[in-house]
Amino acid sequence: MITPATHELPDLVRQLHAAGTPWLPAGSGSRLGWGPPVQHTDTVLSVACLNRLLDHASGDFTVTVEAGLPLQELQEALRARNQWLAVDWPWGTGANGENAGSVGGLVARGLGGGLRQRYLGVRDQVIGIGLLRADGVAAHAGGRVVKNVAGYDLMRLFTGSWGALGLITELTLRTFPIPPQRRGLLLQGPLEGLERLRQWLLRSSLTPELIDWWSGALAEQAGAEAQPALLLALASVSGEALADQLATLRAQADSHGLKGLPLDPERLEALRVLALGGQQPQPAAGAEEPLWLLRPGVLPSHTAALLADRSVAGLPLVLGAGSGLGYAWSAAAALPAYRVEALRRRCQDLGGHLTVLRQPSGSSLPAWEDAPAAAMIQAVKRQFDPRQQLARGRLPGVRAA
């Protein structure tokens, strides 16, 4: 992995372009093994040296950073001003944000978790972007204030692009005040009762930070009964308001025959870390690890049906109740490839999809299938990268040949 100094980066990209050399954009390199294998590419270009916090306009609730800044360092700097970036840690991050990777990597993957229930997804937090095109030309879009909408919306285009369109060098993101009060509930009981509560909650005036489905296997890892559960996280500036919301939730849970385990902030955070694989350390860049990491997504109305399906039996799985997106993982020995294929088919039957983020050595399942807009995605790719140099074989929504 090449990690050039800031002033060397544009010249190096221009040299790679002139030589027609395929290359892979990278941040810290902590999750280079996710997604499809990159084809015919030995050159990995990291922006790890672009690691400065450039500006924090705390009054405007925005922060501008270089793309190589570690996400953990950004959250610590914002916490000192009682603010935070309202996104989930990437899967596999430790309890205190260790191994979270870079801010640019977070945006390039575009994978959110349960916090999108209240704060929307990663792409909704990006309001400005700086990048280097495949030919080394610098480009910018958006701005440093929330109301600035100048230029093309490259922010959403590059969020989730997996390095296939260009190298992200700078980002401006929304920040939020840290809620002074947080509490949670882990609810278990009949699946039908959990689904009715989910429906009621999404129609109610309550605004939880997250409403996550848990599989029975994940609940068992947390020390609860081995049956599906709903994890709810609530946040407020008022302890009294939070107590009222919890009382309302408990009353609804009781009416549906559900048991609720109250969670203080520390226990709630520990369960959130567990649900994002925090006890599953990431391998070093390029290392092999016999682990499946899957990204299921179904229509939100069909999340309970997926939890009940035999294809997820025994799998730790977390699924956003409002988004239908989540993660499932397993050691290679416990999950044969045919079960992953069955889970993909089931997700498709339920109006969704399955992305294979990591798979054991020797397995060759496609990371993703062709999206309905695959032809349009390829046309955009040709506009940004006519020589097809960037992240060959890793274009989201286009199945690798």
N, C-alpha and C positions, 0 to 999 in steps of 0.2 A: 504494500500500500504506500503510495507516494503522498507525502504531506508537505506541500510547498509552503514557503512563506507567503504572506499576503501579496506582496508586490510581485512575486514570481507567478502567481496563479494565472492571470490573463495570458501571459506569454506562453505558458505551458499548454493551456487549452488551445491556443492558436497553432502551436506546433503539432499537437495531436491531430487537429483538424487538417492541417496542410499535408500531413503524412497519411491521412485516412486511417489512423489507428483507432480501433474500437476501445472504449474505456467505460468505466463504471463510476458515477459520482457517489461519494460516501461522506458521512459525517464522522462519527467516532469509530465506525466499523463494528459496533456491538451486535448488529443484526443483519450483517451482509448475507448470511445463509438463509434468510427468510425469502419466501417466494420462489419463482422459477429459477433454475440455474442460469447464470449468464453465459451466453454462447460466444465462443471464439474471442474471449476477452481476458487478458492477463493484467491489464493496467487498471488499477483502482486509485482514483484521485480523491483524497480526503481534504475536507475544509477544517480539520481539527485545529489548525492554527488561527482560524478566524473565530476567536472565542471571547470577544469583548461584549459587554453590555454597553451599548452606545448611548442610550437615552431612556430615562424613565420619567415620563410625564405623569406623575402620580395624580395630579389634579384632573387630568383628562382620561385617566385609567388606560394608558397605553404604554408599551415598552418596545424599544427597538434594540435588536440584538444581532450579532453576527451568527451565521447558521451553525457554526461549530461549537457554540457555547453549550456546555452540558446542561441538560434540563434541570438536574438537581441543583446546580449553582444558581440558575435563574430563579427557581422557586425559593431558595434561601435568601437571595437578594431582595425579592419581592416581599417575603415574609417580614423582613426588617422594616418595611413600610406598611405593614398590615394589609398587604395585597397578595394575590396569587393568580397564576394562570389556571383557569378552570378547565383543565383537561386531565384525563386519567393518566397515570403512569403507564408506560408501555408494558405489555405482558412480560413477566420475568424480572421486573424491577424489585430490588430489596426493600425491606421495611422502612428504611430512611431515604429512599430514592437512589440507592446505589445501583450502578449499571443501568441507569435510565436512558443512556445515550444522549445524543445532541438534539437541540431544538430543531435544526434542519432535518434530521432524520425523522423526528416525530411528524413533521409536516409532510415530508416526502412520502411516508407510508399512509398518512391520513387515517389511521385506525383509532377510533374513539371507543370508550367504554360506557359504563352506566351514567356517568356525569352528563352525558348529552341529553338525558331526560330533562334537565333544567337549563343547562348552559349551551345546548346544541353541540355540534361536532367540531373537530379540529379546524375544518375549513372556515367555520363561522367565527373563529377567533383571529384569523389572519386578515389584517386590513392594509398591509403593504408588503411588497416583496422586492428584493433585488436578486438578480441572477446573471449568470454567464450563459449565453447561448452556446450551441455546439461549436460555432466558429470563433468563440472567444469574445464576441461583442457583448458588452454589458447592457442590461435592460432593467427598468424599474416600472412598477405599477402600484397603484394605490397611493397611500400617504401615511402620515404619522398622526392623523386625527381620525376619529371614527366617522365623521361626516364627509371626509374626502373620498370621492368616488371617481376621481379622474382616471382616464385611461381604460384599457381593456382589463377585464377581470381575470388577470393571470393568477391571482391568488387561489381561486377555486380550481383553475385548470391544473396548477402545479401541486396542489394538495392531493396526495394519493397518486402522484405520477410515477413514483418508484424510481426516480432518476432518469426516466426515459425521454424527457423533454429538454432538460437543461440542468445546470448546477445551481442550486439555491445558495446564495451567499449572505443574504440579509433578510430579516423579517421584522415587521411591526405587528404586534399582537395586542388584543384587548386584555386588560386585567380586571379583577373584581376585588372588592373588599373581602377580607376573610370573615366569614360569619362567626360571631363570638359564641354562639350556642349551637351545638350539634348533638343529636341523639339518633338512635336507630331502633329498629325492630326486626327480628328474624321470625317470620310466621311460618308455621307448618300445620298440616291437616289434610283433609281430602283435596285432591287436585281440583275438583269442581268448585269447592269453596274458595280456593286460592284464585282460580280464574274469575269467579264472580267479584272477588275483592279487587283484583286487577282492573276489571272493567269499571267498577264503581270509582276507583281511585283516579283513573285517567279522565273520568267525566267530572270529578269533584273540583272544588276550588283550591284544594291543597296543592302545593308545589314542591314535592320532595326533590332532593338532589338526585336521588336515583331510586329506581324500582327494578330490581334485578331478580330474574328467575334463577334458582339454583337447582341443579340435579340432586338426586338423593346421594350420589357418590361424593359430591362436593360438600353437602351438608354433613355427611358422616365424617369427612376430614376435619370439619370444624368442631366436632364433638357433639353434634346434634343427631337426631334420628335420621336413619338412612331413607329419607323420603323427600320429594321435592319441597322447595321452600321459596318464599319471597323475602328478599333483603331490602328493607326500606331505610333510607337515610334522610333525615330532616335537618334543616338549618334555618336559623332565624337570628335576628338581633335581639329578640325578646325571649327570655326564659318562660314567661307566662304564656306567650303565644305558642311556644313549642310544646308546653304542657297541655294546652288545649288541643293541639293537633294530635298529640299522642293519645289523649283520652278519646277523641273521635275515632281514631284508627283502632284502638282496642275494642271499642263498642262495635264497630263494624266487623272486626275479626271474630268477636264472640258470636255475632249473629250468623256467621257462616261456619261455625264450629271449628275455628282455628285457634291454635295456641300461639301466643306471642312471647318471645324472649326479649326483654328490654336490653338495650345496648348503650353503655356509656361511650364517650368519644374515643377512648383508647381501644375498647373492644371492637367498636365499629370499624376503626381504621385497620385493626388487625385482620378482620374478616374481609375487608376490601383488598388488602394485600394478598390474602390467601386466594381470593377469587380472580386475581390477575397473575397467578402463578408466582407469587413472591417467594415461595419456598422451592422454586425450581430455578436454580442458577443457570444463567446463560453460558454457553461454551465460549471459549476464546474464538476470535474471528478465524474462520476457516476450519475450525475443529468439527469433528463429527460427534453427534450425540444421538443415541437411539431413542428419539422422542418424536411423537406426533404433536403438532400444534395446528389446530384447525380453527377456521373463522366461519361458523355457520351464520346464515341470515335467512329469516323467513318473514312472512307477513306478521305483524304484531298480533293480529287476531288468531294466528295459528301457533303461537309460542307454546301454549299448554299442550297442544297436540304433539309437538316435537318432544316435549318433556316426557310424554307418555309413551313414545315410540320405543320399540325394543332396540332400535339402532343406537340409542344413547345409553343403553343399560350399562352401568358400571363406569361410565365416563364422567369425570369432573367437567361440569359445563355450567357457564354463566351466560345469561341471555337477557338483554335489555327488554323489559316488558313493554316499553313504548316504541322501541326501534326495531326489535326483532333480531338485533345483531349481538354477537358474543364470541366466546372462545370455548373450545374444548381441547383437552390434551390427554395424552396417555403415553406410558412407556411402550416401546415398540413390541415387546413380548406380549403385552396384554391386548393389543389391537392389531389384528391382521388387516392387510390392505383391503380385502373384500368388504370388511365392515365399514371402512372409510368410504368406499364406493357406494355402499348401501345408504350411508348417512347422506351422501351427496344427492342421491336420487330422491331420498325422502325430503330433503330441503327443497329440491326443485318441485316436487309434488305440492309442497306447501307454499308455493309462490316465491321461492327464494333461491339461494345458491350456497355453495360451500367453497371456501378458499383454503388450500393446503399451504400454510405458512412454513411449516417445517415437516420433514418426513425422514425416516431412517435411511441410512445408506443402503442402496440396492433397490429402494422403491422408486418408481418413476411415474407416479400419478401426476396429471397436469395440475399446476397450482390453481389455475382458474380456467373456466371454459370461455368460449366466445360470448361476449355480451351482445344483445340485440343491436347495439350501435357500434359493433366492431369495425365496420367499414369506415365510419366517421372517425373513430379513434385512430385508425391507421392513417387517414388523411391528415389529421392534426399532427401526427408524428412526422409525416413527410415534410410538413411545413416548418417544423422546428428543427428537424434533424434529417435533412435530405440524404445525407450519406449513411444514415442508419448506424452511427457510431456509438450512440449512448445506450447502455444497458440492453444489449442485444438479447432478445428472447424474454424480456421482462417488461412488456407493455401491458398494463392492466386492462382487462376486458378483451384481450386477444390471446387465444390459446397458442402457446409456443409450438412451432412445427416439430 
